[in-house]
Amino acid sequence: MSVKTTVVAAIAAVSFAFPAFAESTIAVKDAYARVATKVSKSGASFMVIENTGSEDDRLVAVSSEVAKRTELHTHKEDANGNMQMLHVKEGFAVPAGGKHMLARGGDHVMFMGLTQGLEHGDVVTLTLTFEKAGDITLDVPVDLERKPAHGDGHGAHKH
């Protein structure tokens, strides 16, 4: 193999590998999970997702081994004024240079069919899947003492 061929092959290899080493433009802050009681069969997780990049992204899926199903959910008021929780199949947009709140009373991660009890101080491993940023896995603390308005705007959902 000639020196020129070796150099071209090396440049190509680095070019193809570069996206794998690129730093994500998505940052997850103030994440926590909670359940209503120690014997609850469902729970939820809340966080602030920031997109520091110049392109919009979308959170399209979520997974965790602590539940049989883990989904993206939101609350919506029906015609009778009752709040319903709904699975959001299309996910949540995270605008370039902006953020999306997953907060109590609004958009959130829902754990259904918990496979284990969750107590204050436990840690839940959660994988968020974005259209562009790919998978981001994080360890989320279970916080059963946090008040709804604590943190970066949690509980500030408006109807």
Backbone as ProteinMPNN parsed JSONL, in Angstrom:
{"seq_chain_A": "MSVKTTVVAAIAAVSFAFPAFAESTIAVKDAYARVATKVSKSGASFMVIENTGSEDDRLVAVSSEVAKRTELHTHKEDANGNMQMLHVKEGFAVPAGGKHMLARGGDHVMFMGLTQGLEHGDVVTLTLTFEKAGDITLDVPVDLERKPAHGDGHGAHKH", "coords_chain_A": {"N_chain_A": [[0.853, -1.169, 0.0], [0.567, 2.211, -0.851], [2.043, 5.267, 0.441], [0.367, 7.445, 0.036], [-2.15, 6.203, -0.289], [-2.403, 5.056, 2.239], [-2.521, 7.353, 3.863], [-4.873, 8.558, 2.896], [-6.715, 6.563, 3.577], [-6.467, 6.638, 6.359], [-7.371, 9.237, 6.943], [-10.008, 8.994, 6.053], [-10.949, 7.038, 7.849], [-10.792, 8.413, 10.306], [-12.565, 10.502, 9.74], [-15.024, 9.155, 9.474], [-15.254, 8.131, 12.031], [-15.421, 10.367, 13.618], [-18.107, 11.503, 14.203], [-18.955, 9.732, 16.233], [-17.386, 10.432, 18.327], [-18.111, 12.975, 18.818], [-19.258, 15.527, 20.962], [-22.287, 15.479, 22.785], [-25.081, 17.62, 22.172], [-27.093, 17.774, 23.883], [-28.155, 18.279, 27.174], [-28.985, 17.016, 30.325], [-30.659, 18.019, 33.164], [-31.245, 18.345, 36.703], [-32.67, 15.946, 37.208], [-35.024, 13.636, 38.536], [-36.766, 10.903, 40.127], [-39.926, 9.531, 41.16], [-42.372, 7.895, 43.258], [-45.761, 7.304, 44.299], [-46.333, 5.792, 46.612], [-44.638, 3.281, 48.616], [-45.505, 0.828, 47.658], [-46.426, 1.283, 45.132], [-47.377, 0.686, 41.735], [-46.636, 2.121, 39.639], [-44.651, 4.894, 38.487], [-42.846, 8.007, 38.086], [-40.654, 10.202, 36.218], [-38.827, 13.235, 36.201], [-37.356, 16.143, 34.695], [-35.042, 18.583, 33.32], [-34.429, 19.218, 30.006], [-31.902, 20.32, 28.021], [-30.941, 21.853, 24.98], [-28.095, 22.623, 23.561], [-27.23, 22.904, 21.039], [-27.261, 23.908, 17.511], [-29.316, 22.932, 16.054], [-32.684, 21.789, 16.043], [-33.912, 19.135, 18.124], [-35.377, 15.985, 19.078], [-36.877, 14.248, 21.685], [-37.559, 10.972, 21.5], [-38.017, 8.45, 22.567], [-37.911, 6.379, 25.529], [-36.389, 4.357, 28.03], [-36.208, 1.88, 30.66], [-35.094, -0.453, 33.088], [-36.565, -0.737, 35.392], [-39.245, -0.968, 35.098], [-42.028, -2.596, 33.479], [-43.051, -1.283, 31.272], [-41.948, 1.739, 29.88], [-42.658, 5.003, 29.191], [-43.145, 8.079, 27.312], [-45.07, 10.638, 28.57], [-47.908, 12.88, 28.913], [-50.041, 15.318, 30.49], [-53.449, 16.007, 29.93], [-56.301, 18.01, 29.667], [-59.653, 16.922, 29.626], [-62.899, 17.275, 27.97], [-64.643, 17.486, 30.096], [-63.227, 18.673, 32.082], [-61.541, 17.034, 33.46], [-58.347, 15.72, 34.253], [-56.203, 13.828, 32.173], [-53.767, 11.266, 31.695], [-51.635, 10.83, 28.993], [-50.028, 8.814, 26.522], [-47.327, 9.988, 24.649], [-46.639, 9.505, 21.607], [-45.165, 10.664, 19.527], [-43.155, 11.958, 20.82], [-41.121, 14.554, 22.399], [-40.365, 17.81, 21.4], [-37.21, 19.432, 21.399], [-36.036, 22.443, 21.273], [-33.472, 24.081, 19.312], [-30.935, 25.662, 21.115], [-32.624, 25.885, 23.241], [-34.906, 24.609, 25.782], [-36.664, 21.795, 27.206], [-39.113, 21.068, 29.518], [-39.657, 18.402, 31.682], [-42.021, 17.92, 33.807], [-43.814, 17.743, 36.924], [-47.281, 17.392, 36.622], [-47.252, 17.945, 33.979], [-45.533, 17.258, 30.945], [-43.77, 14.146, 31.121], [-41.715, 11.302, 32.154], [-43.006, 8.088, 32.269], [-43.244, 5.319, 34.364], [-44.498, 2.166, 34.132], [-45.925, -0.635, 35.641], [-43.985, -1.368, 37.656], [-41.016, -3.131, 38.349], [-39.76, -3.415, 40.672], [-39.716, -2.161, 44.047], [-39.482, 1.322, 44.736], [-37.528, 3.355, 46.66], [-36.844, 6.279, 48.646], [-33.792, 7.736, 47.772], [-32.892, 5.597, 46.263], [-31.579, 4.612, 43.022], [-32.397, 5.054, 39.649], [-31.789, 3.727, 36.512], [-31.944, 5.267, 33.438], [-32.656, 5.499, 30.011], [-32.616, 7.865, 27.55], [-33.787, 8.501, 24.321], [-32.897, 10.279, 21.525], [-33.714, 11.887, 18.41], [-31.525, 13.008, 16.956], [-29.307, 13.279, 18.736], [-29.077, 10.745, 19.712], [-28.776, 7.966, 22.007], [-28.905, 8.68, 25.464], [-27.815, 7.81, 28.515], [-28.666, 7.858, 31.906], [-28.248, 8.053, 35.47], [-30.765, 8.292, 37.696], [-31.807, 9.822, 40.629], [-34.075, 8.636, 43.14], [-36.412, 10.643, 44.578], [-38.38, 11.2, 47.08], [-39.114, 13.225, 48.678], [-39.129, 15.691, 47.543], [-40.74, 18.709, 46.806], [-43.53, 19.752, 44.724], [-42.986, 22.275, 43.406], [-40.265, 22.517, 43.563], [-36.93, 22.952, 42.347], [-35.893, 23.524, 38.934], [-38.227, 25.084, 37.91], [-40.108, 23.038, 38.083], [-43.369, 21.811, 38.437], [-44.595, 24.041, 37.54], [-46.549, 23.96, 35.638], [-48.937, 25.163, 33.353], [-52.411, 25.622, 32.752]], "CA_chain_A": [[0.0, 0.0, 0.0], [1.394, 3.405, -0.939], [1.886, 6.244, 1.517], [-0.813, 8.243, -0.297], [-3.321, 5.372, 0.014], [-2.469, 4.923, 3.692], [-2.959, 8.642, 4.406], [-6.285, 8.726, 2.537], [-7.468, 5.609, 4.4], [-6.447, 7.134, 7.736], [-8.263, 10.398, 6.999], [-11.376, 8.481, 5.935], [-11.298, 6.363, 9.105], [-11.016, 9.447, 11.313], [-13.773, 11.231, 9.354], [-16.197, 8.343, 9.806], [-15.307, 7.927, 13.475], [-15.614, 11.628, 14.307], [-19.412, 11.681, 14.835], [-19.065, 8.918, 17.441], [-16.66, 11.103, 19.394], [-18.637, 14.32, 18.987], [-19.944, 15.734, 22.233], [-23.717, 15.68, 22.618], [-25.579, 18.97, 22.401], [-28.188, 17.627, 24.834], [-27.783, 18.189, 28.59], [-30.127, 16.724, 31.187], [-30.397, 18.608, 34.48], [-32.229, 18.283, 37.774], [-33.508, 14.755, 37.026], [-35.382, 12.84, 39.705], [-37.902, 10.0, 39.955], [-40.722, 9.391, 42.371], [-43.561, 7.054, 43.297], [-46.7, 7.822, 45.299], [-46.147, 5.015, 47.841], [-43.644, 2.209, 48.462], [-46.079, -0.31, 46.943], [-46.973, 1.744, 43.854], [-47.058, -0.095, 40.53], [-46.179, 3.063, 38.621], [-43.863, 6.017, 38.972], [-42.549, 8.994, 37.048], [-39.38, 10.903, 36.304], [-38.921, 14.618, 35.754], [-36.031, 16.7, 34.422], [-34.933, 19.665, 32.349], [-33.592, 18.804, 28.876], [-31.403, 21.504, 27.316], [-30.3, 21.626, 23.691], [-27.129, 23.699, 23.331], [-26.85, 22.863, 19.632], [-27.877, 24.843, 16.574], [-30.407, 22.234, 15.378], [-33.719, 21.209, 16.892], [-33.851, 17.687, 18.318], [-36.636, 15.466, 19.618], [-36.845, 13.069, 22.546], [-38.53, 10.1, 20.84], [-38.264, 7.223, 23.32], [-37.284, 6.268, 26.839], [-36.436, 2.978, 28.53], [-35.626, 1.607, 31.963], [-35.351, -1.823, 33.522], [-37.344, -0.764, 36.626], [-40.672, -1.115, 34.788], [-42.38, -3.393, 32.302], [-43.157, -0.305, 30.184], [-41.528, 3.103, 30.193], [-43.162, 5.807, 28.076], [-43.243, 9.529, 27.422], [-46.472, 10.964, 28.849], [-48.291, 14.244, 29.232], [-51.377, 15.49, 31.061], [-54.325, 16.802, 29.07], [-57.633, 18.178, 30.24], [-60.709, 16.509, 28.712], [-64.026, 18.204, 27.841], [-65.304, 17.61, 31.393], [-62.319, 19.293, 33.037], [-60.736, 16.011, 34.13], [-57.004, 15.547, 33.69], [-55.86, 12.485, 31.732], [-52.389, 11.052, 31.281], [-51.616, 10.26, 27.653], [-48.752, 8.461, 25.924], [-46.982, 10.899, 23.567], [-45.877, 8.645, 20.693], [-44.239, 11.45, 18.702], [-42.088, 12.482, 21.667], [-41.101, 15.964, 22.775], [-39.386, 18.642, 20.705], [-36.255, 20.19, 22.212], [-35.563, 23.407, 20.278], [-32.075, 24.516, 19.32], [-30.693, 26.758, 22.038], [-33.721, 25.969, 24.201], [-35.058, 23.489, 26.697], [-38.0, 21.221, 27.387], [-39.294, 20.654, 30.904], [-40.477, 17.255, 32.047], [-42.368, 18.402, 35.143], [-45.052, 17.251, 37.531], [-48.452, 18.071, 36.091], [-47.055, 18.195, 32.551], [-44.807, 16.184, 30.266], [-42.946, 13.383, 32.061], [-41.427, 9.899, 31.867], [-43.901, 7.26, 33.077], [-42.866, 3.921, 34.604], [-45.716, 1.391, 34.362], [-45.608, -2.011, 35.996], [-42.667, -1.378, 38.294], [-40.495, -4.474, 38.622], [-39.174, -3.353, 42.008], [-40.122, -0.996, 44.805], [-38.544, 2.438, 44.687], [-37.496, 4.092, 47.918], [-36.056, 7.507, 48.649], [-32.354, 7.493, 47.726], [-32.566, 4.609, 45.227], [-31.176, 5.182, 41.74], [-33.025, 4.44, 38.488], [-31.066, 3.962, 35.264], [-32.903, 5.687, 32.425], [-32.058, 5.828, 28.719], [-33.399, 8.758, 26.711], [-33.391, 8.367, 22.919], [-33.166, 11.482, 20.748], [-33.585, 11.702, 16.963], [-30.198, 13.381, 16.475], [-28.26, 13.056, 19.74], [-28.984, 9.318, 20.021], [-29.092, 7.533, 23.363], [-28.231, 9.255, 26.623], [-28.165, 7.02, 29.692], [-28.355, 8.562, 33.137], [-28.691, 7.513, 36.745], [-31.703, 9.271, 38.24], [-32.123, 9.521, 42.027], [-35.461, 8.64, 43.586], [-36.564, 11.692, 45.578], [-39.771, 11.185, 47.531], [-39.32, 14.368, 49.566], [-39.152, 16.927, 46.768], [-42.046, 19.357, 46.651], [-43.805, 19.962, 43.3], [-42.419, 23.493, 42.838], [-38.822, 22.539, 43.777], [-36.083, 22.743, 41.175], [-35.884, 24.481, 37.83], [-39.538, 25.299, 37.325], [-41.004, 21.889, 38.201], [-44.643, 22.139, 39.042], [-45.069, 25.313, 37.002], [-47.397, 23.668, 34.478], [-50.092, 26.057, 33.252], [-53.538, 25.081, 31.978]], "C_chain_A": [[0.899, 1.233, 0.0], [1.127, 4.336, 0.238], [0.623, 7.062, 1.284], [-2.093, 7.471, 0.053], [-3.503, 5.226, 1.517], [-2.988, 6.206, 4.333], [-4.447, 8.856, 4.114], [-7.159, 7.794, 3.386], [-7.54, 6.093, 5.846], [-7.384, 8.327, 7.897], [-9.721, 9.942, 6.923], [-11.823, 7.821, 7.237], [-11.606, 7.369, 10.203], [-12.297, 10.216, 11.003], [-15.024, 10.459, 9.72], [-16.341, 8.158, 11.304], [-15.659, 9.204, 14.218], [-16.997, 11.804, 14.92], [-19.572, 10.872, 16.126], [-18.383, 9.599, 18.626], [-17.185, 12.513, 19.657], [-19.409, 14.417, 20.297], [-21.417, 16.033, 21.971], [-24.08, 17.133, 22.894], [-26.761, 18.95, 23.372], [-27.627, 17.49, 26.25], [-29.055, 17.949, 29.393], [-29.781, 17.208, 32.592], [-31.558, 18.356, 35.423], [-33.191, 17.098, 37.64], [-33.789, 14.083, 38.368], [-36.587, 11.979, 39.362], [-38.666, 9.937, 41.261], [-41.864, 8.408, 42.159], [-44.469, 7.619, 44.393], [-46.529, 7.118, 46.65], [-45.123, 3.917, 47.573], [-44.176, 1.02, 47.673], [-46.709, 0.089, 45.605], [-46.517, 0.847, 42.716], [-46.605, 0.815, 39.387], [-45.402, 4.189, 39.293], [-43.584, 6.957, 37.818], [-41.174, 9.602, 37.28], [-39.53, 12.266, 35.64], [-37.51, 15.17, 35.586], [-36.148, 17.907, 33.503], [-33.976, 19.176, 31.267], [-33.206, 20.063, 28.112], [-30.7, 21.089, 26.032], [-29.39, 22.811, 23.405], [-26.697, 23.784, 21.879], [-27.593, 23.886, 18.792], [-29.012, 24.208, 15.776], [-31.411, 21.712, 16.403], [-33.484, 19.71, 17.021], [-35.182, 17.266, 18.907], [-36.355, 14.245, 20.464], [-37.941, 12.147, 22.025], [-38.848, 8.824, 21.605], [-37.517, 7.274, 24.635], [-37.382, 4.816, 27.274], [-35.758, 2.889, 29.886], [-35.99, 0.183, 32.352], [-36.196, -1.884, 34.796], [-38.835, -0.958, 36.37], [-40.868, -1.975, 33.546], [-42.51, -2.507, 31.074], [-42.713, 1.047, 30.696], [-41.884, 3.948, 28.978], [-43.055, 7.297, 28.378], [-44.719, 9.865, 27.556], [-46.653, 12.465, 29.028], [-49.657, 14.216, 29.91], [-52.188, 16.364, 30.107], [-55.702, 16.848, 29.706], [-58.679, 17.762, 29.213], [-61.854, 17.524, 28.736], [-64.747, 18.433, 29.16], [-64.414, 18.241, 32.459], [-61.481, 18.31, 33.824], [-59.385, 15.879, 33.443], [-56.773, 14.076, 33.346], [-54.377, 12.434, 31.431], [-52.413, 10.333, 29.944], [-50.197, 9.941, 27.22], [-48.516, 9.391, 24.73], [-46.05, 10.149, 22.617], [-44.85, 9.411, 19.87], [-43.095, 12.054, 19.497], [-42.213, 13.97, 21.897], [-39.996, 16.694, 22.022], [-38.5, 19.351, 21.721], [-35.602, 21.179, 21.24], [-34.086, 23.753, 20.427], [-31.93, 25.716, 20.238], [-31.762, 26.897, 23.113], [-33.769, 24.761, 25.114], [-36.492, 22.994, 26.675], [-38.078, 20.675, 28.798], [-40.138, 19.386, 30.964], [-40.788, 17.493, 33.521], [-43.673, 17.796, 35.63], [-46.228, 18.087, 37.042], [-48.354, 18.358, 34.605], [-46.416, 16.995, 31.882], [-43.904, 15.482, 31.27], [-42.627, 12.004, 31.492], [-42.303, 9.082, 32.804], [-43.379, 5.84, 33.148], [-44.149, 3.161, 34.929], [-45.359, -0.068, 34.591], [-44.22, -2.106, 36.589], [-42.257, -2.813, 38.632], [-39.836, -4.552, 39.994], [-39.737, -2.132, 42.721], [-39.056, 0.088, 44.696], [-38.655, 3.22, 45.979], [-36.605, 5.312, 47.776], [-34.56, 7.158, 48.694], [-31.941, 6.412, 46.737], [-32.167, 5.341, 43.949], [-31.801, 4.365, 40.621], [-32.162, 4.761, 37.274], [-32.096, 4.173, 34.161], [-32.154, 6.006, 31.142], [-33.046, 6.66, 27.927], [-32.886, 8.619, 25.287], [-33.863, 9.594, 22.149], [-32.973, 11.191, 19.26], [-32.153, 11.949, 16.493], [-29.086, 13.037, 17.46], [-28.098, 11.581, 20.09], [-29.354, 9.036, 21.466], [-28.248, 8.264, 24.401], [-28.723, 8.475, 27.835], [-27.742, 7.782, 30.934], [-28.884, 7.807, 34.341], [-29.498, 8.602, 37.441], [-32.026, 8.905, 39.688], [-33.63, 9.527, 42.27], [-35.545, 9.642, 44.73], [-38.039, 11.787, 45.951], [-40.102, 12.378, 48.418], [-39.466, 15.684, 48.811], [-40.576, 17.435, 46.612], [-42.264, 19.67, 45.169], [-43.143, 21.19, 42.69], [-40.904, 23.569, 42.992], [-38.083, 22.372, 42.451], [-36.289, 23.826, 40.14], [-37.257, 24.565, 37.176], [-40.48, 24.113, 37.433], [-42.267, 22.308, 38.919], [-45.241, 23.43, 38.5], [-45.946, 25.121, 35.769], [-48.615, 24.579, 34.49], [-51.155, 25.412, 32.391], [-54.159, 26.182, 31.16]], "O_chain_A": [[1.871, 1.301, 0.752], [0.121, 4.209, 0.936], [-0.114, 7.344, 2.229], [-3.018, 8.04, 0.632], [-4.627, 5.267, 2.015], [-3.809, 6.151, 5.249], [-5.195, 9.287, 4.992], [-8.222, 8.199, 3.858], [-8.583, 5.965, 6.486], [-8.112, 8.413, 8.885], [-10.57, 10.453, 7.653], [-12.954, 8.025, 7.677], [-12.571, 7.2, 10.949], [-13.045, 10.55, 11.922], [-15.986, 11.04, 10.223], [-17.462, 8.039, 11.8], [-16.151, 9.138, 15.345], [-17.079, 12.223, 16.075], [-20.278, 11.315, 17.032], [-18.75, 9.375, 19.779], [-16.756, 13.171, 20.605], [-20.122, 13.491, 20.682], [-21.748, 16.762, 21.036], [-23.469, 17.791, 23.735], [-27.359, 19.99, 23.648], [-26.731, 16.682, 26.492], [-30.075, 18.6, 29.167], [-28.739, 16.851, 33.142], [-32.7, 18.178, 35.0], [-34.382, 17.226, 37.924], [-32.908, 13.976, 39.221], [-37.334, 12.278, 38.431], [-38.134, 10.247, 42.328], [-42.266, 8.129, 41.029], [-44.009, 8.319, 45.296], [-46.573, 7.758, 47.7], [-44.782, 3.657, 46.419], [-43.395, 0.275, 47.08], [-47.448, -0.697, 45.014], [-45.407, 0.316, 42.735], [-46.24, 0.344, 38.31], [-45.491, 4.399, 40.503], [-44.036, 6.726, 36.697], [-40.61, 9.529, 38.372], [-40.255, 12.426, 34.659], [-36.578, 14.721, 36.254], [-37.221, 18.207, 32.98], [-32.852, 18.769, 31.561], [-34.069, 20.786, 27.616], [-29.962, 20.104, 26.0], [-29.867, 23.888, 23.046], [-25.887, 24.639, 21.52], [-28.439, 24.63, 19.289], [-29.608, 24.861, 14.918], [-31.038, 21.254, 17.483], [-32.918, 19.088, 16.122], [-36.026, 18.112, 19.203], [-35.68, 13.315, 20.024], [-39.121, 12.489, 22.094], [-39.853, 8.174, 21.318], [-36.618, 8.091, 24.835], [-38.339, 4.121, 26.931], [-34.877, 3.679, 30.225], [-37.054, -0.323, 31.993], [-36.519, -2.982, 35.25], [-39.611, -1.096, 37.316], [-39.993, -2.067, 32.685], [-42.136, -2.904, 29.97], [-43.058, 1.45, 31.807], [-41.46, 3.646, 27.862], [-42.899, 7.715, 29.525], [-45.533, 9.426, 26.743], [-45.7, 13.209, 29.259], [-50.342, 13.193, 29.896], [-51.677, 17.336, 29.55], [-56.201, 15.845, 30.216], [-58.618, 18.188, 28.06], [-61.78, 18.524, 29.45], [-65.398, 19.463, 29.335], [-64.811, 18.331, 33.621], [-60.78, 18.701, 34.758], [-59.288, 15.921, 32.216], [-57.105, 13.188, 34.131], [-53.79, 13.414, 30.973], [-53.127, 9.344, 29.777], [-49.268, 10.696, 27.508], [-49.404, 9.565, 23.895], [-44.832, 10.154, 22.794], [-43.787, 8.88, 19.548], [-42.161, 12.604, 18.914], [-43.252, 14.576, 21.635], [-38.845, 16.258, 22.005], [-38.969, 19.81, 22.763], [-34.718, 20.801, 20.472], [-33.53, 23.72, 21.525], [-32.703, 26.67, 20.155], [-31.809, 27.905, 23.818], [-32.812, 23.993, 25.212], [-37.402, 23.671, 26.197], [-37.214, 19.91, 29.226], [-41.21, 19.317, 30.363], [-39.931, 17.295, 34.382], [-44.522, 17.391, 34.837], [-46.183, 19.317, 37.046], [-49.266, 18.947, 34.024], [-46.723, 15.85, 32.215], [-43.338, 16.118, 32.159], [-43.195, 11.59, 30.481], [-42.342, 9.349, 34.005], [-43.1, 5.223, 32.12], [-44.82, 3.484, 35.908], [-44.59, -0.66, 33.833], [-43.372, -2.841, 36.084], [-43.059, -3.6, 39.136], [-39.406, -5.621, 40.425], [-40.182, -1.181, 42.079], [-37.867, -0.209, 44.577], [-39.731, 3.687, 46.35], [-35.734, 5.373, 46.908], [-34.12, 6.385, 49.545], [-30.761, 6.31, 46.4], [-32.391, 6.544, 43.816], [-31.746, 3.135, 40.635], [-31.837, 5.923, 37.029], [-33.003, 3.361, 33.976], [-31.137, 6.698, 31.168], [-34.168, 6.229, 27.66], [-31.675, 8.619, 25.064], [-35.052, 9.911, 22.117], [-32.158, 10.344, 18.893], [-31.625, 11.166, 15.703], [-28.03, 12.552, 17.053], [-27.098, 11.197, 20.697], [-30.139, 9.763, 22.075], [-27.041, 8.441, 24.235], [-29.916, 8.482, 28.142], [-26.623, 8.287, 31.021], [-29.835, 7.031, 34.246], [-28.99, 9.684, 37.735], [-32.475, 7.789, 39.951], [-34.363, 10.321, 41.682], [-34.839, 9.513, 45.73], [-38.84, 12.379, 45.227], [-41.242, 12.528, 48.86], [-39.885, 16.686, 49.39], [-41.495, 16.67, 46.32], [-41.295, 19.836, 44.429], [-42.764, 21.137, 41.52], [-40.3, 24.569, 42.602], [-38.582, 21.712, 41.539], [-36.796, 24.907, 40.439], [-37.428, 24.164, 36.025], [-41.588, 24.186, 36.902], [-42.229, 23.067, 39.888], [-46.295, 23.863, 38.964], [-46.067, 26.029, 34.946], [-49.255, 24.748, 35.528], [-50.844, 24.732, 31.413], [-55.124, 25.942, 30.435]]}, "name": "protein", "num_of_chains": 1, "seq": "MSVKTTVVAAIAAVSFAFPAFAESTIAVKDAYARVATKVSKSGASFMVIENTGSEDDRLVAVSSEVAKRTELHTHKEDANGNMQMLHVKEGFAVPAGGKHMLARGGDHVMFMGLTQGLEHGDVVTLTLTFEKAGDITLDVPVDLERKPAHGDGHGAHKH"}
